Amino acid sequence: MEMSQMVVQATWSTDSYLKQIPHMTGERLKRAAAKQVESVFDLTDLEDEDRNDILRMSGPELADVARFCNRYPNVELNFEVEDAEAIHAGSPATVTIELERDDDDGSQSGPVVAPYFPQRKDESWWLIIGEPSTNALVSIKKVNLQQKSTVKLEFPAGDEGKHDYKIYFMCDSFLGCDQEFDFTMNIKEKLAESSDEDSDEMSEDEEDA
């Protein structure tokens, strides 16, 4: 996913996230760093005077910056583990995730702003659940997010005991907008399973009766 972000935006993952913004020269990046502006959101949250002092751009250049910043995704994520107190080892566990995009004016719709990418690019998102302690990926789903979306991720619960999981919400087109969330599940012992023999014996007893 990070490779896709780098290819689309023509930057390295180790570069400043601000380098994705059109016309961001080395001098402008230095001025941003001096004001502790590290992300696209940091830049858009500045007062106009401070932002203009960092950018020092012409009108058309500022219009390109505004177009990119308006298009840059701003998504709120909320999640809930369903029946969290009644999850048993080996049974299905379900996490419901609510996604809502801050896009009141419709400026975040349309193709990705990526001047160096050779063709039109529409963004995609991935929701992933992993267990860092075991380096295991337990669930993954691709999401085409417009404004709102509800996604359910289901996976088999691990062994009995406490398990720490992490939700990763990742975009394939922009750097710096990925999100991570931690949650813990206290998994109960595995439910007893009735054997096929017990079922067969019960059926035979019912027939004899």
PyRosetta script that sets phi, psi and omega in degrees:
from pyrosetta import init, pose_from_sequence

init()
pose = pose_from_sequence("MEMSQMVVQATWSTDSYLKQIPHMTGERLKRAAAKQVESVFDLTDLEDEDRNDILRMSGPELADVARFCNRYPNVELNFEVEDAEAIHAGSPATVTIELERDDDDGSQSGPVVAPYFPQRKDESWWLIIGEPSTNALVSIKKVNLQQKSTVKLEFPAGDEGKHDYKIYFMCDSFLGCDQEFDFTMNIKEKLAESSDEDSDEMSEDEEDA")
pose.set_psi(1, -43.2)
pose.set_omega(1, 178.2)
pose.set_phi(2, -63.5)
pose.set_psi(2, -35.5)
pose.set_omega(2, 177.2)
pose.set_phi(3, -62.0)
pose.set_psi(3, -42.3)
pose.set_omega(3, 178.1)
pose.set_phi(4, -61.7)
pose.set_psi(4, -42.9)
pose.set_omega(4, 178.4)
pose.set_phi(5, -59.1)
pose.set_psi(5, -44.5)
pose.set_omega(5, -177.6)
pose.set_phi(6, -66.4)
pose.set_psi(6, -40.5)
pose.set_omega(6, -179.6)
pose.set_phi(7, -65.9)
pose.set_psi(7, -45.0)
pose.set_omega(7, -177.2)
pose.set_phi(8, -64.5)
pose.set_psi(8, -43.0)
pose.set_omega(8, -175.2)
pose.set_phi(9, -96.0)
pose.set_psi(9, -1.1)
pose.set_omega(9, 177.3)
pose.set_phi(10, 56.5)
pose.set_psi(10, 41.8)
pose.set_omega(10, 175.7)
pose.set_phi(11, -138.0)
pose.set_psi(11, 161.2)
pose.set_omega(11, 174.8)
pose.set_phi(12, -88.4)
pose.set_psi(12, 154.3)
pose.set_omega(12, 178.8)
pose.set_phi(13, -65.6)
pose.set_psi(13, -20.4)
pose.set_omega(13, 178.8)
pose.set_phi(14, -85.7)
pose.set_psi(14, -9.6)
pose.set_omega(14, 178.4)
pose.set_phi(15, -74.7)
pose.set_psi(15, 162.8)
pose.set_omega(15, 172.0)
pose.set_phi(16, -60.6)
pose.set_psi(16, 139.0)
pose.set_omega(16, 176.7)
pose.set_phi(17, -60.6)
pose.set_psi(17, -24.0)
pose.set_omega(17, -179.3)
pose.set_phi(18, -69.3)
pose.set_psi(18, -17.4)
pose.set_omega(18, -178.1)
pose.set_phi(19, -66.4)
pose.set_psi(19, -18.2)
pose.set_omega(19, 176.1)
pose.set_phi(20, -68.2)
pose.set_psi(20, -25.4)
pose.set_omega(20, -175.3)
pose.set_phi(21, -71.8)
pose.set_psi(21, 135.5)
pose.set_omega(21, -180.0)
pose.set_phi(22, -55.8)
pose.set_psi(22, 142.3)
pose.set_omega(22, 173.2)
pose.set_phi(23, 68.5)
pose.set_psi(23, 18.4)
pose.set_omega(23, -179.8)
pose.set_phi(24, -84.8)
pose.set_psi(24, 94.2)
pose.set_omega(24, 179.3)
pose.set_phi(25, -78.3)
pose.set_psi(25, 171.4)
pose.set_omega(25, 178.2)
pose.set_phi(26, -59.2)
pose.set_psi(26, -40.1)
pose.set_omega(26, 179.5)
pose.set_phi(27, -64.1)
pose.set_psi(27, -40.5)
pose.set_omega(27, 179.2)
pose.set_phi(28, -67.2)
pose.set_psi(28, -37.7)
pose.set_omega(28, 177.3)
pose.set_phi(29, -64.9)
pose.set_psi(29, -37.1)
pose.set_omega(29, 177.9)
pose.set_phi(30, -65.4)
pose.set_psi(30, -42.0)
pose.set_omega(30, 178.6)
pose.set_phi(31, -64.6)
pose.set_psi(31, -37.0)
pose.set_omega(31, 177.5)
pose.set_phi(32, -65.5)
pose.set_psi(32, -43.8)
pose.set_omega(32, -179.9)
pose.set_phi(33, -62.4)
pose.set_psi(33, -36.5)
pose.set_omega(33, 179.4)
pose.set_phi(34, -64.3)
pose.set_psi(34, -27.9)
pose.set_omega(34, 177.8)
pose.set_phi(35, -97.7)
pose.set_psi(35, 11.6)
pose.set_omega(35, 179.2)
pose.set_phi(36, 59.2)
pose.set_psi(36, 36.7)
pose.set_omega(36, 174.9)
pose.set_phi(37, -96.8)
pose.set_psi(37, 112.0)
pose.set_omega(37, -172.4)
pose.set_phi(38, -116.2)
pose.set_psi(38, -20.7)
pose.set_omega(38, -175.4)
pose.set_phi(39, -127.4)
pose.set_psi(39, 167.5)
pose.set_omega(39, 176.0)
pose.set_phi(40, -61.5)
pose.set_psi(40, -38.4)
pose.set_omega(40, 179.5)
pose.set_phi(41, -65.8)
pose.set_psi(41, -38.1)
pose.set_omega(41, 176.3)
pose.set_phi(42, -58.7)
pose.set_psi(42, -42.9)
pose.set_omega(42, -178.0)
pose.set_phi(43, -66.4)
pose.set_psi(43, -43.8)
pose.set_omega(43, -177.8)
pose.set_phi(44, -70.7)
pose.set_psi(44, -23.1)
pose.set_omega(44, -179.9)
pose.set_phi(45, -82.0)
pose.set_psi(45, -9.5)
pose.set_omega(45, -178.8)
pose.set_phi(46, -69.3)
pose.set_psi(46, 156.3)
pose.set_omega(46, 168.5)
pose.set_phi(47, -66.2)
pose.set_psi(47, 151.2)
pose.set_omega(47, -176.7)
pose.set_phi(48, -54.7)
pose.set_psi(48, -41.2)
pose.set_omega(48, -177.3)
pose.set_phi(49, -62.9)
pose.set_psi(49, -44.5)
pose.set_omega(49, -179.6)
pose.set_phi(50, -68.0)
pose.set_psi(50, -40.2)
pose.set_omega(50, 179.6)
pose.set_phi(51, -65.2)
pose.set_psi(51, -42.7)
pose.set_omega(51, 179.7)
pose.set_phi(52, -65.9)
pose.set_psi(52, -32.2)
pose.set_omega(52, 178.6)
pose.set_phi(53, -67.4)
pose.set_psi(53, -34.4)
pose.set_omega(53, 177.4)
pose.set_phi(54, -72.8)
pose.set_psi(54, -46.2)
pose.set_omega(54, -171.3)
pose.set_phi(55, -79.1)
pose.set_psi(55, -49.1)
pose.set_omega(55, -179.3)
pose.set_phi(56, 47.6)
pose.set_psi(56, 58.7)
pose.set_omega(56, -175.4)
pose.set_phi(57, -116.1)
pose.set_psi(57, 163.5)
pose.set_omega(57, 174.0)
pose.set_phi(58, -76.1)
pose.set_psi(58, 170.0)
pose.set_omega(58, 179.8)
pose.set_phi(59, -57.1)
pose.set_psi(59, -50.9)
pose.set_omega(59, 179.4)
pose.set_phi(60, -62.3)
pose.set_psi(60, -36.5)
pose.set_omega(60, 177.8)
pose.set_phi(61, -65.5)
pose.set_psi(61, -42.4)
pose.set_omega(61, 178.1)
pose.set_phi(62, -62.8)
pose.set_psi(62, -34.1)
pose.set_omega(62, 178.1)
pose.set_phi(63, -65.0)
pose.set_psi(63, -38.6)
pose.set_omega(63, 176.7)
pose.set_phi(64, -64.9)
pose.set_psi(64, -40.8)
pose.set_omega(64, 178.6)
pose.set_phi(65, -63.9)
pose.set_psi(65, -44.2)
pose.set_omega(65, -179.6)
pose.set_phi(66, -62.4)
pose.set_psi(66, -39.9)
pose.set_omega(66, -179.9)
pose.set_phi(67, -63.5)
pose.set_psi(67, -43.0)
pose.set_omega(67, 179.5)
pose.set_phi(68, -65.8)
pose.set_psi(68, -47.4)
pose.set_omega(68, -176.5)
pose.set_phi(69, -63.9)
pose.set_psi(69, -38.1)
pose.set_omega(69, 177.6)
pose.set_phi(70, -66.6)
pose.set_psi(70, -32.9)
pose.set_omega(70, -179.3)
pose.set_phi(71, -80.5)
pose.set_psi(71, -22.7)
pose.set_omega(71, -176.9)
pose.set_phi(72, -61.5)
pose.set_psi(72, 126.7)
pose.set_omega(72, -170.4)
pose.set_phi(73, -70.6)
pose.set_psi(73, 134.0)
pose.set_omega(73, 176.3)
pose.set_phi(74, -125.0)
pose.set_psi(74, 101.2)
pose.set_omega(74, -171.3)
pose.set_phi(75, -121.5)
pose.set_psi(75, 131.6)
pose.set_omega(75, 174.8)
pose.set_phi(76, -96.8)
pose.set_psi(76, 132.8)
pose.set_omega(76, -178.7)
pose.set_phi(77, -120.7)
pose.set_psi(77, 129.8)
pose.set_omega(77, 172.3)
pose.set_phi(78, -128.7)
pose.set_psi(78, 146.5)
pose.set_omega(78, -177.2)
pose.set_phi(79, -143.0)
pose.set_psi(79, 160.1)
pose.set_omega(79, 178.6)
pose.set_phi(80, -147.8)
pose.set_psi(80, 135.1)
pose.set_omega(80, 173.9)
pose.set_phi(81, -86.3)
pose.set_psi(81, 118.5)
pose.set_omega(81, -177.3)
pose.set_phi(82, -70.9)
pose.set_psi(82, 136.2)
pose.set_omega(82, 178.8)
pose.set_phi(83, 47.9)
pose.set_psi(83, 50.5)
pose.set_omega(83, -173.5)
pose.set_phi(84, -60.5)
pose.set_psi(84, -27.3)
pose.set_omega(84, -177.2)
pose.set_phi(85, -88.9)
pose.set_psi(85, 1.4)
pose.set_omega(85, -175.8)
pose.set_phi(86, -132.5)
pose.set_psi(86, 38.1)
pose.set_omega(86, 179.4)
pose.set_phi(87, -100.4)
pose.set_psi(87, 125.3)
pose.set_omega(87, -177.7)
pose.set_phi(88, -110.3)
pose.set_psi(88, 154.4)
pose.set_omega(88, -179.3)
pose.set_phi(89, -55.0)
pose.set_psi(89, 131.7)
pose.set_omega(89, 178.6)
pose.set_phi(90, 82.4)
pose.set_psi(90, -11.7)
pose.set_omega(90, 179.5)
pose.set_phi(91, -85.7)
pose.set_psi(91, 159.6)
pose.set_omega(91, 179.1)
pose.set_phi(92, -67.0)
pose.set_psi(92, 136.3)
pose.set_omega(92, 172.3)
pose.set_phi(93, -114.2)
pose.set_psi(93, 139.0)
pose.set_omega(93, -176.5)
pose.set_phi(94, -125.8)
pose.set_psi(94, 130.6)
pose.set_omega(94, 174.7)
pose.set_phi(95, -114.4)
pose.set_psi(95, 121.7)
pose.set_omega(95, 177.3)
pose.set_phi(96, -96.0)
pose.set_psi(96, 127.6)
pose.set_omega(96, -175.4)
pose.set_phi(97, -120.6)
pose.set_psi(97, 126.4)
pose.set_omega(97, 177.2)
pose.set_phi(98, -103.7)
pose.set_psi(98, 126.0)
pose.set_omega(98, 179.3)
pose.set_phi(99, -117.7)
pose.set_psi(99, 134.0)
pose.set_omega(99, 177.1)
pose.set_phi(100, -140.5)
pose.set_psi(100, 127.1)
pose.set_omega(100, -176.9)
pose.set_phi(101, -94.8)
pose.set_psi(101, 136.5)
pose.set_omega(101, 176.0)
pose.set_phi(102, -81.8)
pose.set_psi(102, 93.0)
pose.set_omega(102, -173.1)
pose.set_phi(103, -146.4)
pose.set_psi(103, 58.3)
pose.set_omega(103, -176.8)
pose.set_phi(104, -64.9)
pose.set_psi(104, -32.1)
pose.set_omega(104, -175.2)
pose.set_phi(105, -101.1)
pose.set_psi(105, 3.4)
pose.set_omega(105, 178.3)
pose.set_phi(106, 77.2)
pose.set_psi(106, 9.7)
pose.set_omega(106, -175.9)
pose.set_phi(107, -74.3)
pose.set_psi(107, -14.6)
pose.set_omega(107, -178.7)
pose.set_phi(108, -92.8)
pose.set_psi(108, 6.1)
pose.set_omega(108, 176.9)
pose.set_phi(109, -90.1)
pose.set_psi(109, 164.9)
pose.set_omega(109, 178.7)
pose.set_phi(110, 95.8)
pose.set_psi(110, -176.0)
pose.set_omega(110, -176.2)
pose.set_phi(111, -69.2)
pose.set_psi(111, 161.6)
pose.set_omega(111, 177.6)
pose.set_phi(112, -67.0)
pose.set_psi(112, 140.9)
pose.set_omega(112, 173.1)
pose.set_phi(113, -81.9)
pose.set_psi(113, 104.5)
pose.set_omega(113, -176.9)
pose.set_phi(114, -147.5)
pose.set_psi(114, 84.4)
pose.set_omega(114, -172.2)
pose.set_phi(115, -59.5)
pose.set_psi(115, -26.7)
pose.set_omega(115, -176.0)
pose.set_phi(116, -96.8)
pose.set_psi(116, -1.4)
pose.set_omega(116, 177.9)
pose.set_phi(117, -84.8)
pose.set_psi(117, 133.2)
pose.set_omega(117, -168.5)
pose.set_phi(118, -74.8)
pose.set_psi(118, -5.8)
pose.set_omega(118, -179.1)
pose.set_phi(119, -148.8)
pose.set_psi(119, 170.5)
pose.set_omega(119, 178.0)
pose.set_phi(120, -59.1)
pose.set_psi(120, 138.9)
pose.set_omega(120, 179.8)
pose.set_phi(121, -131.5)
pose.set_psi(121, 122.3)
pose.set_omega(121, 172.4)
pose.set_phi(122, -100.2)
pose.set_psi(122, 135.3)
pose.set_omega(122, -174.7)
pose.set_phi(123, -73.2)
pose.set_psi(123, 152.1)
pose.set_omega(123, 171.7)
pose.set_phi(124, -131.3)
pose.set_psi(124, 155.3)
pose.set_omega(124, 179.7)
pose.set_phi(125, -125.2)
pose.set_psi(125, 152.9)
pose.set_omega(125, 176.8)
pose.set_phi(126, -128.7)
pose.set_psi(126, 133.3)
pose.set_omega(126, 171.5)
pose.set_phi(127, -105.5)
pose.set_psi(127, 128.4)
pose.set_omega(127, -175.8)
pose.set_phi(128, -133.2)
pose.set_psi(128, 139.0)
pose.set_omega(128, 170.6)
pose.set_phi(129, -117.7)
pose.set_psi(129, 128.9)
pose.set_omega(129, 179.3)
pose.set_phi(130, -133.2)
pose.set_psi(130, 162.0)
pose.set_omega(130, 174.7)
pose.set_phi(131, -115.5)
pose.set_psi(131, 98.4)
pose.set_omega(131, -173.3)
pose.set_phi(132, -56.8)
pose.set_psi(132, -34.8)
pose.set_omega(132, -175.8)
pose.set_phi(133, -63.6)
pose.set_psi(133, -28.4)
pose.set_omega(133, 179.4)
pose.set_phi(134, -110.7)
pose.set_psi(134, 0.9)
pose.set_omega(134, -177.9)
pose.set_phi(135, 55.9)
pose.set_psi(135, 37.5)
pose.set_omega(135, -176.6)
pose.set_phi(136, -105.9)
pose.set_psi(136, 135.8)
pose.set_omega(136, 171.6)
pose.set_phi(137, -95.4)
pose.set_psi(137, 118.3)
pose.set_omega(137, -173.6)
pose.set_phi(138, -103.9)
pose.set_psi(138, -20.0)
pose.set_omega(138, 178.3)
pose.set_phi(139, -159.6)
pose.set_psi(139, 144.1)
pose.set_omega(139, 178.9)
pose.set_phi(140, -149.7)
pose.set_psi(140, 141.2)
pose.set_omega(140, 179.0)
pose.set_phi(141, -151.4)
pose.set_psi(141, 137.1)
pose.set_omega(141, 175.6)
pose.set_phi(142, -84.3)
pose.set_psi(142, 137.9)
pose.set_omega(142, -175.7)
pose.set_phi(143, -126.8)
pose.set_psi(143, 128.8)
pose.set_omega(143, 171.4)
pose.set_phi(144, -99.8)
pose.set_psi(144, 98.3)
pose.set_omega(144, -171.8)
pose.set_phi(145, -94.8)
pose.set_psi(145, 123.1)
pose.set_omega(145, 171.8)
pose.set_phi(146, -98.2)
pose.set_psi(146, -86.8)
pose.set_omega(146, 178.2)
pose.set_phi(147, -115.7)
pose.set_psi(147, -46.6)
pose.set_omega(147, 179.0)
pose.set_phi(148, -133.1)
pose.set_psi(148, 148.5)
pose.set_omega(148, 178.0)
pose.set_phi(149, -157.3)
pose.set_psi(149, 143.7)
pose.set_omega(149, 173.7)
pose.set_phi(150, -118.7)
pose.set_psi(150, 125.8)
pose.set_omega(150, -175.1)
pose.set_phi(151, -126.9)
pose.set_psi(151, 137.2)
pose.set_omega(151, 175.2)
pose.set_phi(152, -112.5)
pose.set_psi(152, 126.2)
pose.set_omega(152, 175.4)
pose.set_phi(153, -111.3)
pose.set_psi(153, 125.0)
pose.set_omega(153, -177.9)
pose.set_phi(154, -118.3)
pose.set_psi(154, 140.7)
pose.set_omega(154, 178.6)
pose.set_phi(155, -154.9)
pose.set_psi(155, 155.9)
pose.set_omega(155, 178.4)
pose.set_phi(156, -72.9)
pose.set_psi(156, 130.3)
pose.set_omega(156, 178.8)
pose.set_phi(157, -64.3)
pose.set_psi(157, 148.6)
pose.set_omega(157, -179.3)
pose.set_phi(158, -77.0)
pose.set_psi(158, -162.6)
pose.set_omega(158, -179.6)
pose.set_phi(159, -67.0)
pose.set_psi(159, 163.8)
pose.set_omega(159, 179.2)
pose.set_phi(160, -57.3)
pose.set_psi(160, 138.7)
pose.set_omega(160, 178.4)
pose.set_phi(161, 126.7)
pose.set_psi(161, -171.4)
pose.set_omega(161, -178.0)
pose.set_phi(162, -86.1)
pose.set_psi(162, 131.3)
pose.set_omega(162, 178.4)
pose.set_phi(163, -129.4)
pose.set_psi(163, 130.7)
pose.set_omega(163, 177.4)
pose.set_phi(164, -100.6)
pose.set_psi(164, 120.9)
pose.set_omega(164, -178.4)
pose.set_phi(165, -115.7)
pose.set_psi(165, 166.0)
pose.set_omega(165, 178.1)
pose.set_phi(166, -137.7)
pose.set_psi(166, 135.0)
pose.set_omega(166, 173.2)
pose.set_phi(167, -96.4)
pose.set_psi(167, 129.5)
pose.set_omega(167, 174.9)
pose.set_phi(168, -113.5)
pose.set_psi(168, 127.0)
pose.set_omega(168, 176.3)
pose.set_phi(169, -115.8)
pose.set_psi(169, 110.6)
pose.set_omega(169, -167.7)
pose.set_phi(170, -127.8)
pose.set_psi(170, 139.4)
pose.set_omega(170, 177.5)
pose.set_phi(171, -103.1)
pose.set_psi(171, 146.4)
pose.set_omega(171, -178.8)
pose.set_phi(172, -93.7)
pose.set_psi(172, 3.5)
pose.set_omega(172, -169.3)
pose.set_phi(173, -126.9)
pose.set_psi(173, -18.3)
pose.set_omega(173, -178.9)
pose.set_phi(174, -131.1)
pose.set_psi(174, 145.8)
pose.set_omega(174, 173.0)
pose.set_phi(175, -94.6)
pose.set_psi(175, 144.9)
pose.set_omega(175, 173.4)
pose.set_phi(176, 92.5)
pose.set_psi(176, -1.0)
pose.set_omega(176, -179.8)
pose.set_phi(177, -109.8)
pose.set_psi(177, 3.4)
pose.set_omega(177, 177.0)
pose.set_phi(178, -67.8)
pose.set_psi(178, 153.5)
pose.set_omega(178, -179.7)
pose.set_phi(179, -131.3)
pose.set_psi(179, 151.8)
pose.set_omega(179, 176.9)
pose.set_phi(180, -133.9)
pose.set_psi(180, 142.2)
pose.set_omega(180, 179.4)
pose.set_phi(181, -138.5)
pose.set_psi(181, 138.6)
pose.set_omega(181, 178.7)
pose.set_phi(182, -101.1)
pose.set_psi(182, 145.3)
pose.set_omega(182, 169.4)
pose.set_phi(183, -150.9)
pose.set_psi(183, 157.0)
pose.set_omega(183, -176.6)
pose.set_phi(184, -121.6)
pose.set_psi(184, 139.9)
pose.set_omega(184, 174.4)
pose.set_phi(185, -121.4)
pose.set_psi(185, 128.1)
pose.set_omega(185, 173.0)
pose.set_phi(186, -96.4)
pose.set_psi(186, 99.6)
pose.set_omega(186, -172.1)
pose.set_phi(187, -87.2)
pose.set_psi(187, 131.2)
pose.set_omega(187, -178.8)
pose.set_phi(188, -83.8)
pose.set_psi(188, 170.3)
pose.set_omega(188, -178.9)
pose.set_phi(189, -62.0)
pose.set_psi(189, 156.5)
pose.set_omega(189, -177.9)
pose.set_phi(190, -64.4)
pose.set_psi(190, 138.7)
pose.set_omega(190, 178.3)
pose.set_phi(191, -68.8)
pose.set_psi(191, 142.4)
pose.set_omega(191, 177.5)
pose.set_phi(192, -67.5)
pose.set_psi(192, 139.9)
pose.set_omega(192, 180.0)
pose.set_phi(193, -110.8)
pose.set_psi(193, 133.4)
pose.set_omega(193, 176.2)
pose.set_phi(194, -76.6)
pose.set_psi(194, 136.7)
pose.set_omega(194, -177.6)
pose.set_phi(195, -78.3)
pose.set_psi(195, 161.7)
pose.set_omega(195, 177.3)
pose.set_phi(196, -64.4)
pose.set_psi(196, -32.3)
pose.set_omega(196, -179.6)
pose.set_phi(197, -64.7)
pose.set_psi(197, -41.7)
pose.set_omega(197, 178.3)
pose.set_phi(198, -60.6)
pose.set_psi(198, -40.0)
pose.set_omega(198, -179.2)
pose.set_phi(199, -66.3)
pose.set_psi(199, -40.7)
pose.set_omega(199, 179.9)
pose.set_phi(200, -65.4)
pose.set_psi(200, -41.9)
pose.set_omega(200, 179.6)
pose.set_phi(201, -63.4)
pose.set_psi(201, -39.4)
pose.set_omega(201, 179.7)
pose.set_phi(202, -64.1)
pose.set_psi(202, -39.6)
pose.set_omega(202, 179.9)
pose.set_phi(203, -65.8)
pose.set_psi(203, -40.1)
pose.set_omega(203, 179.8)
pose.set_phi(204, -66.1)
pose.set_psi(204, -40.8)
pose.set_omega(204, 178.8)
pose.set_phi(205, -62.6)
pose.set_psi(205, -39.8)
pose.set_omega(205, -179.6)
pose.set_phi(206, -65.2)
pose.set_psi(206, -37.2)
pose.set_omega(206, 179.5)
pose.set_phi(207, -67.8)
pose.set_psi(207, -41.5)
pose.set_omega(207, 179.1)
pose.set_phi(208, -63.5)
pose.set_psi(208, -35.0)
pose.set_omega(208, -179.0)
pose.set_phi(209, -69.1)
pose.dump_pdb("model.pdb")
